[in-house]
Every structure is written in structure tokens, then in C-alpha cells.
Amino acid sequence: MRLPIALLLLFSAPLLAQPKFDFKEKKHAGGELKYLDGIPVVTVGGTPTQIGEQLAELVVKNAAEPVPVLEQFLADNKLKGAMPLLKGQAAKLKKGIPADYLAEMEAMAKHSGHDLGLLVLVNTIYDLSSGMGCSTLIAEKERSATGGVLFGRLFDWSPTKGLPERTAVVVMKPEKKHAFAMITITPITGVVSGMNDAGLSVTINEIRLRDSKDKAEFNWEGTPTLLAFRRVLEECSTVGEAEKLVRDMKRTTAACMTIADATGGAVFEITPKSVEVRKANQGVCLCCNDFRCEPLATKANPCIRLKELLKVEATSGKLGVDDVFAELHKVRQGNKTMQAMVFEPGKKVLHLKIGDGTTSATAVKAVKLELGQFFK
């Protein structure tokens, strides 16, 4: 009975088009940007310096100037004029950036003409600001109509004009590491949402540090959060391996990592002091923007979005890709829902919707991307 409801929710009104992306199709030094069903897909690889040069040519210089967009984003989030201050704070986080990522940023700066401080800032923006309101839903195999794990995610952020146009799927093939694909807003090279060549998929849900019961303090020597998430995709194949890596690394601030491989998923509730792991309940694993594990949770009641998603736990029906999108559609946040996606880790497939900043991405037609073909 669930499928007709899902179809009614998704198709009762005309589906909207994707944004008009800034990028032009282009090749450079082994890297390439091309469109697949209207989605810009960038493929880069090699050493950090080579990847940095390719990204500079294919996305940074191949789109509108990023600085005015960032300045407007800060203004939209009540941080007008704060860029110099934030750059100074971002510089304090450089000591925690892995050497290969810093080399990549240095090459991007050199070949794009932008200063390194800008690239450090955009990759530490999660650590220094707030505003993400994301929702995630994992359907384990026993609750999946496809027989494989389904991992749905809404990315909710400030819909500043120019951000949707800079959205791209970037496939990275770093030397001696896992290849991975991330859905990003360029020139961010840390991972907000992504999948690697083992099918391991991760996304971030914002948690404010003050909302953690362990009273952890911000760690200026930790790995910036989006770059820590990237390390998971580059170095791990399973949820278990990811848990070990996250526990072992220095962490700057609070976050939830929703994560899944082909066998199942979990939510890692993270602070600089603690990592709590929350498994699926009734075959589903849910997350919004609160800690729920007792050692960290400070709120007795879930937020209104999580209350809606918890209804899925109370049922026993199986969910297909359209059903996951339909459940996420119920917790959309209007034009702040910039991206909606469903990963199929076992098949290495991504179903992606990108909004234009004027309405929810859940209203956009999904594009199916066979990520496995890019990892070969």
C-alpha cells in the first residue's frame, strides 16, 4: 500500500527542473567535467597536486566567481562582513588538515588565482558556522523493497543565490586510496554527502556542540569535520572500519555521521570527546539534528522532523527508492532543501535531485547515476 502513496506525493504536481548550473563541459590534464542527464559530473585523479590543478580548471575557474557568493551566504546567515574574522579562525584549523588535502588546496589556489585562505575557509565552514538542517533515513535489507540497503538524505542549507548553480557530483580518484564520489558545492572538497568504490556512503547532520551532554570543548587541533568525513571515504570499506577511524582521529566539534555499506547502516554521534553508535530500529536508521544516545542527548523530545520520520519505525512495510524520497518529502524545509538523494550502496548507484534554491529539491525529478562506472 505504500507505493501508491509515494507516487501520489511525488507526482501529484509537475516535477520541477534542475538549476541552471554555471559549469561548461571541459577537459584538463586527465580530468573532465561533463553533464549526465543535466547533472554536472567532474572526474579528477592522481596526486594531490594534480587533483588540485584539475579542480581549479574544471570547477573553480569554470564557474561564477565564488567570493561574492560566499559573502552573500555569510550575510544571509547574519555574518555580514565576517569573512576576515572567519578566515583568521579557519587559519587556526590548518594544523589539523591532512598534508595531502592541504597540498591539493595549495594547487587549487595556485591554478585558480584565489588565495589559500578562501579554500581553507570553505572546507572548515561547518566547524565555524551553523545552519545545516539535514534529515537521513536508512532502510536495512529487511525493510527494503529492492533487497538491498537504501540510504536517503536531504541536504538542507541556506539557499543563497549562486550556491545551487555551483553544485556538482565530483568523482575523485586519489592515488593509493579509495575512489569516491561526493555531492558538493564547489569549491568545497570535504565531504558533505558521498559514496566510495566499496559502496560505503556517508552524510553529515549538524549538531551544535553546546547540545552535547559530555560538555566537550572545541578542539582546534582536530581534523576539520568535512575533511574527516572525506578520510572515511578514502580510507574505509565498511561501517566498522569507519567507526575505528573516527574514534582514532582528533575531532574538532559535534556532528552526526549517517553511514551505510552494503550490509547495513548506523549513525555515529560525534563530539571531540565521544563517539556513540546508534544502530537501526525496526529495520530503519534515522537522524535529523539532535543527539539521541543517552550519554550525549540533552533533549528529551525529538524535533518535529524526526517525529515524522519515526512513524516509519512504527510500520513494517518495505520501502523502495520512491518511498524513501516520499518519506523525506514529508520533512522537507522548502527552498532550504537544496539536495535530495538516495544511495544504493550494494549497487553503487545514486539517485539525485538538486533544487534551484526557490523550492524544495524533493519536487525535482531524480537522476540515476551509476557511480560504479566512474570508479573503475
C-alpha positions as CSV (number, residue, x, y, z in Angstrom):
1,M,0.0,0.0,0.0
2,R,3.0,2.3,0.4
3,L,3.9,2.7,-3.3
4,P,0.7,4.4,-4.4
5,I,1.1,6.9,-1.5
6,A,4.7,7.6,-2.6
7,L,3.7,8.1,-6.2
8,L,0.9,10.4,-5.2
9,L,3.2,12.5,-3.1
10,L,5.9,12.7,-5.8
11,F,3.9,13.0,-8.9
12,S,0.6,14.7,-8.0
13,A,2.2,18.0,-9.2
14,P,4.5,18.7,-12.1
15,L,8.2,17.9,-11.3
16,L,10.4,21.0,-11.5
17,A,13.6,21.3,-13.4
18,Q,17.2,21.4,-12.0
19,P,19.0,24.7,-11.6
20,K,21.0,26.2,-14.5
21,F,24.5,25.2,-13.5
22,D,27.4,27.5,-14.0
23,F,29.8,25.0,-15.5
24,K,30.8,24.3,-19.1
25,E,31.9,20.9,-20.3
26,K,35.6,20.8,-20.2
27,K,38.7,18.6,-20.0
28,H,42.0,19.4,-18.4
29,A,45.1,17.3,-17.6
30,G,43.2,14.0,-17.4
31,G,40.2,15.4,-15.6
32,E,36.9,16.1,-17.1
33,L,33.6,17.8,-16.5
34,K,30.6,16.6,-18.4
35,Y,26.8,16.6,-18.0
36,L,24.8,13.4,-17.4
37,D,21.0,13.9,-17.6
38,G,21.6,17.5,-16.8
39,I,23.9,16.9,-13.8
40,P,27.5,18.2,-13.9
41,V,29.8,15.3,-13.1
42,V,33.5,16.0,-12.6
43,T,36.1,13.3,-12.6
44,V,39.6,14.0,-11.3
45,G,42.5,11.9,-10.1
46,G,46.2,11.5,-9.4
47,T,48.4,13.1,-6.8
48,P,47.1,15.9,-4.6
49,T,48.8,18.5,-6.8
50,Q,47.3,17.0,-9.9
51,I,43.8,16.8,-8.4
52,G,44.1,20.4,-7.2
53,E,45.1,21.7,-10.6
54,Q,42.2,19.7,-12.3
55,L,39.7,21.1,-9.8
56,A,40.9,24.7,-10.3
57,E,40.4,24.4,-14.1
58,L,37.2,22.4,-14.1
59,V,35.2,23.9,-11.3
60,V,36.8,27.0,-9.7
61,K,37.7,28.9,-12.9
62,N,34.9,27.2,-14.9
63,A,32.1,28.9,-12.9
64,A,31.0,32.3,-11.5
65,E,33.3,34.0,-9.0
66,P,33.0,32.2,-5.7
67,V,33.8,35.1,-3.3
68,P,30.6,37.2,-3.9
69,V,28.5,34.0,-3.4
70,L,30.4,33.3,-0.1
71,E,30.0,36.9,1.1
72,Q,26.2,36.7,0.4
73,F,26.0,33.4,2.1
74,L,27.5,34.9,5.2
75,A,25.2,37.9,5.0
76,D,22.2,35.5,4.7
77,N,23.4,33.8,7.9
78,K,23.8,37.0,9.9
79,L,27.5,37.1,9.4
80,K,27.8,40.0,7.0
81,G,31.3,41.4,6.9
82,A,32.7,38.4,8.9
83,M,34.9,36.9,6.2
84,P,38.2,38.3,7.5
85,L,37.4,37.1,11.0
86,L,36.3,33.6,9.7
87,K,39.4,33.4,7.6
88,G,41.5,34.0,10.7
89,Q,39.7,31.3,12.6
90,A,40.0,28.9,9.6
91,A,43.7,29.5,9.5
92,K,43.9,28.2,13.1
93,L,42.5,24.9,11.8
94,K,45.2,24.4,9.2
95,K,47.3,22.4,11.6
96,G,44.6,19.7,11.6
97,I,44.3,19.5,7.8
98,P,46.0,16.3,6.4
99,A,49.1,17.2,4.4
100,D,47.7,15.8,1.1
101,Y,44.5,17.8,1.4
102,L,46.5,21.0,2.1
103,A,48.7,20.3,-0.9
104,E,45.6,19.8,-3.0
105,M,44.2,23.2,-1.8
106,E,47.6,24.9,-2.5
107,A,47.5,23.6,-6.1
108,M,43.8,24.8,-6.4
109,A,44.8,28.2,-5.2
110,K,47.9,28.5,-7.5
111,H,46.0,27.5,-10.6
112,S,42.7,29.3,-9.9
113,G,44.2,32.6,-8.7
114,H,42.4,32.5,-5.4
115,D,44.2,32.7,-2.1
116,L,44.6,29.6,0.0
117,G,42.7,31.2,2.9
118,L,39.5,31.1,0.9
119,L,39.8,27.3,0.2
120,V,40.7,26.6,3.9
121,L,37.6,28.6,4.9
122,V,35.1,26.8,2.7
123,N,36.4,23.5,3.9
124,T,36.1,24.5,7.5
125,I,32.8,26.3,7.2
126,Y,30.9,23.6,9.1
127,D,33.3,23.9,12.0
128,L,32.9,27.7,12.1
129,S,29.2,28.3,11.4
130,S,25.8,26.6,11.6
131,G,22.7,26.3,9.6
132,M,22.5,22.8,8.2
133,G,19.2,21.1,9.0
134,C,19.5,17.8,7.3
135,S,17.5,14.6,7.5
136,T,18.5,11.0,6.8
137,L,16.7,7.6,6.5
138,I,18.4,4.2,6.1
139,A,16.2,1.2,5.2
140,E,18.0,-2.0,6.0
141,K,17.7,-5.0,3.8
142,E,14.7,-6.4,5.7
143,R,12.8,-3.1,5.1
144,S,13.9,-2.5,1.5
145,A,11.7,-3.4,-1.4
146,T,14.9,-3.8,-3.6
147,G,16.5,-6.3,-1.3
148,G,19.5,-4.0,-0.7
149,V,20.2,-1.2,1.7
150,L,18.7,2.2,0.8
151,F,20.1,5.4,2.2
152,G,18.1,8.5,1.8
153,R,19.2,12.0,2.6
154,L,18.1,15.7,2.5
155,F,20.7,18.4,2.5
156,D,19.2,21.5,4.0
157,W,21.3,24.7,3.9
158,S,20.9,28.4,3.3
159,P,19.7,28.7,-0.4
160,T,21.9,31.7,-1.2
161,K,21.7,32.7,-4.8
162,G,24.6,31.1,-6.6
163,L,25.1,28.0,-4.4
164,P,22.7,25.7,-6.3
165,E,24.4,26.7,-9.5
166,R,27.8,25.6,-8.1
167,T,26.5,22.1,-7.1
168,A,28.3,19.2,-8.8
169,V,29.0,15.5,-8.4
170,V,32.8,15.3,-8.1
171,V,34.4,11.9,-8.5
172,M,37.9,11.7,-7.0
173,K,40.5,9.0,-7.7
174,P,43.4,9.8,-5.4
175,E,46.5,7.6,-5.6
176,K,46.6,4.6,-3.3
177,K,43.2,5.4,-1.7
178,H,39.6,4.6,-2.4
179,A,37.9,6.4,-5.3
180,F,34.8,8.2,-4.2
181,A,32.0,10.5,-5.4
182,M,30.7,13.4,-3.4
183,I,27.8,15.7,-4.0
184,T,29.2,19.1,-3.2
185,I,29.0,22.8,-3.6
186,T,32.3,23.9,-5.2
187,P,34.9,24.7,-4.2
188,I,34.3,22.6,-1.1
189,T,36.4,19.5,-1.3
190,G,35.5,18.0,2.0
191,V,32.6,15.5,2.1
192,V,29.0,16.6,2.9
193,S,27.5,13.6,1.1
194,G,29.3,10.8,-0.7
195,M,29.9,7.2,-1.7
196,N,33.2,5.3,-2.4
197,D,34.1,2.4,-4.6
198,A,33.3,-0.1,-1.9
199,G,29.7,1.3,-1.7
200,L,30.4,2.9,1.7
201,S,28.2,6.0,1.9
202,V,28.3,8.9,4.4
203,T,26.5,12.1,5.1
204,I,26.7,14.8,7.7
205,N,23.9,16.0,10.1
206,E,24.7,19.2,12.0
207,I,24.7,19.0,15.8
208,R,25.7,22.1,17.8
209,L,28.5,21.5,20.3
210,R,26.6,23.1,23.1
211,D,23.9,20.4,22.6
212,S,26.2,17.6,23.8
213,K,25.8,16.2,27.3
214,D,29.5,15.4,27.5
215,K,30.3,19.2,27.6
216,A,33.2,18.7,25.1
217,E,35.1,21.8,24.1
218,F,36.0,22.7,20.5
219,N,39.3,21.1,19.5
220,W,41.4,23.5,17.4
221,E,43.9,20.7,16.7
222,G,41.3,18.3,15.3
223,T,40.7,17.4,11.6
224,P,38.1,19.8,10.2
225,T,34.8,17.9,10.0
226,L,34.2,17.7,6.3
227,L,37.8,16.6,5.7
228,A,37.4,14.0,8.4
229,F,34.3,12.6,6.5
230,R,36.4,12.6,3.4
231,R,39.0,10.5,5.1
232,V,36.3,7.9,5.9
233,L,35.5,7.5,2.2
234,E,39.2,7.4,1.2
235,E,40.4,5.0,3.8
236,C,37.5,2.7,4.8
237,S,35.4,0.0,3.1
238,T,32.9,-0.8,5.9
239,V,30.9,0.8,8.7
240,G,33.1,-1.0,11.2
241,E,36.3,0.4,9.7
242,A,34.8,3.8,9.6
243,E,34.0,3.6,13.3
244,K,37.6,2.8,14.2
245,L,38.9,5.6,12.1
246,V,36.5,8.2,13.6
247,R,37.4,7.1,17.1
248,D,41.1,7.3,16.4
249,M,41.2,10.7,14.8
250,K,41.2,14.1,16.6
251,R,37.7,15.7,16.1
252,T,37.0,19.4,16.1
253,T,33.4,19.6,17.1
254,A,30.0,17.9,17.2
255,A,28.3,16.2,14.3
256,C,26.3,13.1,13.3
257,M,27.6,10.9,10.6
258,T,24.9,8.8,9.0
259,I,26.7,5.9,7.3
260,A,25.9,2.7,5.4
261,D,27.6,0.0,3.5
262,A,26.0,-2.9,1.5
263,T,25.2,-4.8,4.7
264,G,23.6,-2.1,6.8
265,G,23.9,1.3,8.4
266,A,24.3,3.4,11.6
267,V,24.5,6.9,13.0
268,F,27.8,8.0,14.6
269,E,27.1,10.7,17.2
270,I,30.4,12.5,17.5
271,T,32.0,15.1,19.7
272,P,35.6,15.9,20.4
273,K,35.4,13.7,23.5
274,S,32.9,10.9,22.4
275,V,31.7,8.7,19.7
276,E,28.4,6.9,20.3
277,V,27.0,4.5,17.7
278,R,23.3,4.1,17.1
279,K,22.1,1.1,15.0
280,A,18.8,0.6,13.2
281,N,15.5,0.1,15.0
282,Q,12.7,-1.9,13.3
283,G,14.9,-2.1,10.2
284,V,15.4,1.7,9.8
285,C,18.0,4.2,11.0
286,L,17.0,7.8,11.3
287,C,18.8,11.1,12.0
288,C,18.0,14.8,12.0
289,N,19.8,17.4,14.2
290,D,19.7,16.0,17.7
291,F,21.8,13.5,19.6
292,R,19.7,10.6,20.7
293,C,22.1,8.3,22.5
294,E,21.8,8.7,26.3
295,P,25.4,9.7,27.0
296,L,25.1,12.7,24.7
297,A,21.4,13.6,24.3
298,T,20.2,16.8,26.0
299,K,16.7,17.0,24.5
300,A,14.0,14.7,25.8
301,N,11.8,15.0,22.7
302,P,12.8,14.7,19.1
303,C,12.3,17.6,16.7
304,I,9.2,17.8,14.6
305,R,11.0,16.3,11.5
306,L,12.3,13.4,13.4
307,K,8.9,12.8,14.9
308,E,7.6,12.5,11.4
309,L,10.3,10.1,10.3
310,L,9.8,8.0,13.4
311,K,6.5,6.9,12.1
312,V,8.4,4.8,9.6
313,E,9.7,2.8,12.6
314,A,6.2,2.0,13.7
315,T,5.3,0.3,10.4
316,S,6.6,-2.9,8.9
317,G,6.2,-2.2,5.2
318,K,9.0,-2.3,2.7
319,L,10.5,0.8,1.2
320,G,11.6,1.4,-2.4
321,V,13.6,4.3,-3.8
322,D,10.4,6.3,-4.4
323,D,9.1,5.5,-0.9
324,V,12.3,6.8,0.7
325,F,12.0,10.0,-1.4
326,A,8.4,10.3,-0.3
327,E,9.2,9.9,3.4
328,L,11.9,12.6,3.1
329,H,9.5,14.8,1.2
330,K,7.4,15.0,4.3
331,V,10.2,16.6,6.3
332,R,11.4,19.0,3.6
333,Q,12.2,22.6,4.5
334,G,11.1,24.4,1.5
335,N,13.7,26.1,-0.6
336,K,16.3,25.3,2.1
337,T,16.2,21.6,1.0
338,M,18.9,22.1,-1.7
339,Q,19.5,18.4,-2.4
340,A,17.7,15.1,-2.0
341,M,19.3,11.8,-2.7
342,V,19.1,8.0,-2.2
343,F,22.2,5.8,-2.2
344,E,22.1,2.1,-3.1
345,P,25.5,1.0,-1.6
346,G,25.2,-2.6,-2.9
347,K,24.8,-1.4,-6.5
348,K,26.9,1.8,-6.2
349,V,24.1,3.8,-7.5
350,L,23.0,7.3,-6.6
351,H,19.5,8.8,-7.2
352,L,19.9,12.6,-7.0
353,K,17.7,15.6,-7.0
354,I,19.1,19.2,-7.0
355,G,16.9,22.2,-6.2
356,D,17.3,25.6,-7.7
357,G,17.0,27.5,-4.4
358,T,13.4,28.6,-4.9
359,T,11.7,25.4,-3.9
360,S,12.4,22.0,-2.3
361,A,14.7,19.7,-4.2
362,T,12.2,16.9,-3.4
363,A,10.0,18.4,-6.1
364,V,12.7,17.8,-8.8
365,K,12.9,14.7,-10.9
366,A,15.5,12.3,-9.7
367,V,18.5,11.4,-11.9
368,K,20.0,8.0,-11.6
369,L,23.8,7.9,-11.6
370,E,25.7,4.6,-11.9
371,L,28.6,5.7,-9.8
372,G,30.4,2.3,-10.2
373,Q,31.3,3.1,-13.7
374,F,33.3,6.1,-12.6
375,F,35.2,4.2,-10.0
376,K,36.7,1.6,-12.5
